[in-house]
């Protein structure tokens, strides 16, 4: 099968959305999990936003005049984020996924590092990414539900304001060694961000605590993250949904004790620069 790669265009959104939906539905269904996208329309809307974003590099694979796969690299900040990558179900396991990954890896060399998140039950993708040079960094759990307890004394949890951005970015730099300012700006129209304030200072923030695919969170300490999650749970009007790095054992047990439940497990992988986090954190589907 002859495959060529080219940049994604708005006209590709419909076919890419169909492939994304069917590919994720197929792999998750075979392992007894719900699909990441509830419908073709949801997947198409998601990929349409990525294609329209000038800070996201999209590449499609074509064969016989039709799109058979796609991959994306978010370039909002110094750390690049891969995905979603999907191949049409009738042409999988023929090397197209590797070529799409090689294309975004080459593109990502301009950044400080490249990261991705994969479903831990997907042995094929784990093997592919490792063979291409990605290292496993964090075991993750997709956690959902509502926090049973309230915000502890000494904390205020409220929606993020424009004037919080400086403190938020500085907090992210202290914990991770980089900030996500470009991401927060690019995704601002769809985010629902919250901050936790202790002693008059922003000590935690979450960009979108109800949607694990796009949301991330950073906190100085576990107690700041606990307050943030409790406040966001009470104020956001929807169950929490986030990717939690389970090496944070005490905070993981707190989440379970609050009634939050694990939906599935995933893996954070990285290539290039990686600084061990110096605080509490929650990843997005990219990093």
Backbone torsions as a table, in degrees:
resi	resn	phi	psi	omega
1	UNK	NA	120.1	179.0
2	UNK	-83.9	125.5	-177.8
3	UNK	-123.9	134.9	174.2
4	UNK	-120.0	150.3	179.0
5	UNK	-110.7	145.3	175.6
6	UNK	-153.7	168.1	178.3
7	UNK	-68.4	144.6	178.0
8	UNK	-72.8	145.3	177.0
9	UNK	-125.6	162.9	179.1
10	UNK	-55.4	-30.5	-180.0
11	UNK	-68.0	-16.8	-179.9
12	UNK	-83.5	-10.9	-169.7
13	UNK	-58.3	-43.6	-177.2
14	UNK	-62.4	-48.4	-179.2
15	UNK	-70.1	-39.1	176.3
16	UNK	-62.3	-41.8	178.9
17	UNK	-61.8	-42.1	177.8
18	UNK	-61.8	-46.4	-178.7
19	UNK	-63.9	-43.5	179.1
20	UNK	-58.9	-47.9	-179.8
21	UNK	-60.6	-50.2	-175.4
22	UNK	-68.4	-36.3	-179.3
23	UNK	-67.9	-46.5	179.2
24	UNK	-67.8	-38.8	178.2
25	UNK	-62.7	-40.6	-178.3
26	UNK	-64.0	-50.1	-176.8
27	UNK	-70.2	-39.4	180.0
28	UNK	-70.5	-39.3	179.2
29	UNK	-63.5	-37.9	179.3
30	UNK	-65.1	-22.1	-179.4
31	UNK	-107.8	7.4	174.5
32	UNK	81.5	23.1	179.1
33	UNK	-113.7	157.6	176.1
34	UNK	-71.6	153.4	178.2
35	UNK	-71.0	151.1	179.8
36	UNK	-67.4	-29.9	178.4
37	UNK	-114.7	127.2	-174.9
38	UNK	-73.2	-16.8	-176.6
39	UNK	-159.7	164.6	174.3
40	UNK	-60.8	-39.1	-178.7
41	UNK	-62.3	-41.4	179.1
42	UNK	-64.1	-43.2	179.2
43	UNK	-65.5	-39.6	179.4
44	UNK	-65.6	-41.9	177.4
45	UNK	-62.4	-40.7	179.4
46	UNK	-62.4	-50.4	-176.3
47	UNK	-71.4	-28.9	176.4
48	UNK	-61.7	-41.2	177.6
49	UNK	-63.5	-39.3	178.5
50	UNK	-66.6	-44.4	-178.9
51	UNK	-63.4	-35.5	-178.2
52	UNK	-76.8	-17.6	-176.9
53	UNK	-82.1	117.8	-179.1
54	UNK	-65.9	-14.4	178.9
55	UNK	-93.5	8.2	176.3
56	UNK	-118.7	123.4	177.6
57	UNK	-90.3	123.0	178.5
58	UNK	-115.6	138.2	178.4
59	UNK	-132.9	136.3	177.8
60	UNK	-117.1	152.5	173.8
61	UNK	-105.3	133.0	179.1
62	UNK	-119.9	144.5	173.6
63	UNK	-146.8	129.3	179.9
64	UNK	60.6	30.0	178.2
65	UNK	82.7	6.8	178.7
66	UNK	-128.0	151.9	177.4
67	UNK	-72.7	129.7	-179.8
68	UNK	-121.4	1.6	178.6
69	UNK	177.8	167.7	179.1
70	UNK	-156.2	161.7	175.9
71	UNK	-151.7	155.7	-175.8
72	UNK	-138.3	148.2	177.0
73	UNK	-130.0	112.0	177.3
74	UNK	-78.9	125.9	-174.9
75	UNK	-117.7	34.3	-176.6
76	UNK	-65.7	-34.7	-173.4
77	UNK	-139.2	-172.6	-175.8
78	UNK	-60.9	-35.8	175.8
79	UNK	-88.5	125.5	179.5
80	UNK	-91.0	151.6	-175.4
81	UNK	-125.9	127.5	-177.3
82	UNK	-93.8	139.4	168.4
83	UNK	117.7	162.9	3.4
84	UNK	-79.7	144.8	172.6
85	UNK	-110.8	128.7	179.0
86	UNK	-146.1	151.1	177.5
87	UNK	-124.3	141.7	177.1
88	UNK	-53.9	139.6	-172.1
89	UNK	-62.0	-24.6	-177.7
90	UNK	-89.7	0.4	178.9
91	UNK	-131.0	22.7	-179.9
92	UNK	-75.7	163.5	177.3
93	UNK	63.1	35.0	178.0
94	UNK	-126.1	14.2	176.2
95	UNK	94.3	-3.3	-179.1
96	UNK	-67.3	-40.1	179.3
97	UNK	-60.9	-40.2	178.0
98	UNK	-63.0	-42.8	-180.0
99	UNK	-64.8	-40.1	177.9
100	UNK	-65.5	-37.4	177.3
101	UNK	-68.5	-42.4	179.2
102	UNK	-61.1	-34.5	-179.9
103	UNK	-65.4	-44.4	-178.6
104	UNK	-77.3	-29.4	175.6
105	UNK	-63.0	-45.1	178.6
106	UNK	-61.5	-44.2	177.9
107	UNK	-62.2	-38.3	-175.3
108	UNK	-72.8	-9.1	179.8
109	UNK	-63.1	-17.2	178.2
110	UNK	-74.4	-15.5	-179.9
111	UNK	-96.8	-178.8	179.6
112	UNK	-78.3	-24.0	-178.7
113	UNK	-174.0	165.9	179.1
114	UNK	-128.8	135.8	-178.1
115	UNK	-136.1	161.4	177.9
116	UNK	-156.7	166.2	175.5
117	UNK	-127.2	134.0	179.2
118	UNK	-130.1	152.9	176.7
119	UNK	-68.2	129.3	-174.9
120	UNK	-67.3	-20.7	177.0
121	UNK	-79.1	-8.8	-177.8
122	UNK	-91.9	86.1	-176.2
123	UNK	-64.3	-32.1	-178.4
124	UNK	-65.4	-45.0	-178.9
125	UNK	-70.3	-36.9	177.0
126	UNK	-58.9	-45.1	-179.3
127	UNK	-66.3	-41.7	179.5
128	UNK	-62.0	-49.4	-176.0
129	UNK	-65.3	-40.0	178.4
130	UNK	-64.2	-40.6	-179.0
131	UNK	-66.6	-25.7	179.6
132	UNK	-85.4	-5.9	175.8
133	UNK	114.9	4.1	177.8
134	UNK	-82.0	139.6	177.7
135	UNK	-106.2	141.1	174.3
136	UNK	-69.7	129.6	-178.2
137	UNK	-118.3	-39.8	-175.9
138	UNK	-143.9	132.5	166.1
139	UNK	-79.0	134.2	-175.0
140	UNK	-120.9	154.7	171.8
141	UNK	-129.4	128.5	171.0
142	UNK	-76.2	116.1	-175.2
143	UNK	-115.1	137.2	179.7
144	UNK	-139.1	158.9	176.7
145	UNK	130.7	-167.3	-179.7
146	UNK	-119.3	145.6	179.7
147	UNK	-79.6	129.6	-176.6
148	UNK	-72.1	-39.0	-176.0
149	UNK	-87.7	167.7	179.3
150	UNK	-94.5	-178.7	178.3
151	UNK	-71.8	127.4	-178.9
152	UNK	-68.0	160.1	178.3
153	UNK	-60.3	147.5	-180.0
154	UNK	91.3	-2.6	-179.9
155	UNK	-120.7	147.7	166.3
156	UNK	-122.2	129.4	175.3
157	UNK	-117.0	127.0	-175.3
158	UNK	-149.7	165.2	174.5
159	UNK	-59.2	144.3	177.8
160	UNK	-67.7	141.2	177.1
161	UNK	-112.4	162.9	179.1
162	UNK	-57.0	-36.9	-178.0
163	UNK	-72.1	-8.9	177.2
164	UNK	-83.5	-13.2	-169.6
165	UNK	-61.1	-38.4	178.4
166	UNK	-61.2	-46.8	180.0
167	UNK	-66.9	-38.4	179.7
168	UNK	-63.5	-46.1	-179.4
169	UNK	-67.1	-37.4	177.3
170	UNK	-65.4	-40.2	177.6
171	UNK	-61.2	-44.5	179.3
172	UNK	-62.5	-39.7	178.7
173	UNK	-64.7	-38.2	179.0
174	UNK	-65.9	-37.2	-176.0
175	UNK	-83.0	-42.6	-171.9
176	UNK	-109.4	-17.1	-175.2
177	UNK	89.9	1.3	177.2
178	UNK	-153.1	166.2	174.5
179	UNK	-114.4	173.6	-179.7
180	UNK	-124.4	39.5	-175.9
181	UNK	-60.5	-42.9	-179.4
182	UNK	-63.9	-39.4	178.1
183	UNK	-64.1	-46.3	179.8
184	UNK	-60.3	-37.8	179.8
185	UNK	-71.9	-45.8	-175.9
186	UNK	-65.8	-37.7	-175.8
187	UNK	-96.2	5.6	-175.9
188	UNK	-49.3	-40.2	-177.8
189	UNK	-63.0	-22.7	-176.2
190	UNK	-111.0	-9.3	-176.9
191	UNK	-79.3	160.9	176.6
192	UNK	-134.9	70.6	-168.1
193	UNK	-83.2	149.4	177.0
194	UNK	-130.8	154.8	172.3
195	UNK	-127.3	153.3	170.1
196	UNK	-110.8	134.7	-177.7
197	UNK	-118.6	128.2	176.8
198	UNK	-131.9	127.6	-179.7
199	UNK	61.4	30.8	179.3
200	UNK	80.5	2.2	-177.8
201	UNK	-118.2	143.7	173.7
202	UNK	-72.4	117.6	-177.6
203	UNK	-114.8	-1.1	176.9
204	UNK	-163.7	151.4	172.5
205	UNK	-149.1	154.0	174.6
206	UNK	-133.2	130.4	-175.5
207	UNK	-79.1	-34.8	-179.0
208	UNK	-161.8	79.1	-170.3
209	UNK	-70.0	-6.0	-178.4
210	UNK	-106.9	4.8	-178.9
211	UNK	-143.3	100.1	-170.5
212	UNK	-62.0	-28.1	-175.6
213	UNK	-66.5	-32.8	-176.7
214	UNK	-113.0	-16.2	-172.5
215	UNK	-88.6	142.7	170.3
216	UNK	-136.8	165.2	-179.8
217	UNK	-148.1	150.8	-179.3
218	UNK	-139.9	139.8	179.0
219	UNK	-145.8	151.3	177.7
220	UNK	-65.0	-44.9	-176.2
221	UNK	-139.9	168.6	178.3
222	UNK	-58.1	-40.2	-177.5
223	UNK	-63.9	-31.6	177.4
224	UNK	-70.2	-40.5	177.6
225	UNK	-66.7	-39.0	178.2
226	UNK	-61.1	-45.1	178.5
227	UNK	-63.4	-43.1	-179.9
228	UNK	-59.8	-47.6	-178.4
229	UNK	-66.5	-39.3	178.3
230	UNK	-63.1	-44.9	-179.1
231	UNK	-68.3	-42.0	178.6
232	UNK	-65.3	-36.7	178.2
233	UNK	-62.6	-41.1	-177.6
234	UNK	-74.5	-30.7	-170.9
235	UNK	-102.5	-20.4	-169.9
236	UNK	-81.3	-17.3	176.7
237	UNK	79.0	11.2	179.0
238	UNK	-151.4	155.9	177.9
239	UNK	-60.3	148.6	173.8
240	UNK	-67.7	150.7	177.5
241	UNK	-153.5	108.6	-174.2
242	UNK	-152.3	159.8	178.5
243	UNK	-96.8	115.1	-173.0
244	UNK	-108.1	126.0	175.1
245	UNK	-73.6	111.5	-167.7
246	UNK	-77.2	-5.1	172.9
247	UNK	-66.3	-16.9	174.1
248	UNK	-78.6	75.0	-165.5
249	UNK	-61.8	-46.6	-177.2
250	UNK	-64.8	-42.1	179.3
251	UNK	-68.3	-34.0	176.0
252	UNK	-62.3	-45.6	179.0
253	UNK	-64.9	-35.1	176.5
254	UNK	-62.1	-44.3	178.8
255	UNK	-58.1	-45.5	-180.0
256	UNK	-65.2	-38.8	179.1
257	UNK	-67.2	-23.6	179.0
258	UNK	-84.8	-1.8	178.6
259	UNK	97.7	1.7	175.6
260	UNK	-72.7	149.5	-175.7
261	UNK	-125.2	151.0	177.7
262	UNK	-86.1	127.8	179.3
263	UNK	-93.0	-46.3	178.5
264	UNK	-162.1	170.5	178.6
265	UNK	-111.9	149.9	-178.3
266	UNK	-140.5	178.4	-176.2
267	UNK	-136.2	130.7	172.6
268	UNK	-91.7	128.0	179.5
269	UNK	-125.3	150.0	-175.1
270	UNK	-141.2	150.4	173.1
271	UNK	-131.2	132.9	-178.6
272	UNK	91.6	-150.0	-174.3
273	UNK	-58.9	133.5	174.2
274	UNK	-148.9	121.1	177.7
275	UNK	-108.0	126.3	176.6
276	UNK	-59.0	125.0	-177.4
277	UNK	-57.7	141.8	-179.5
278	UNK	-114.1	56.2	-178.7
279	UNK	167.5	-168.1	177.9
280	UNK	-90.2	145.6	-178.1
281	UNK	-156.5	157.2	174.5
282	UNK	-129.7	136.8	-177.7
283	UNK	-94.4	161.0	167.1
284	UNK	-92.1	-174.4	178.4
285	UNK	-69.7	-13.5	177.0
286	UNK	-94.8	-46.4	179.4
287	UNK	-176.5	NA	NA
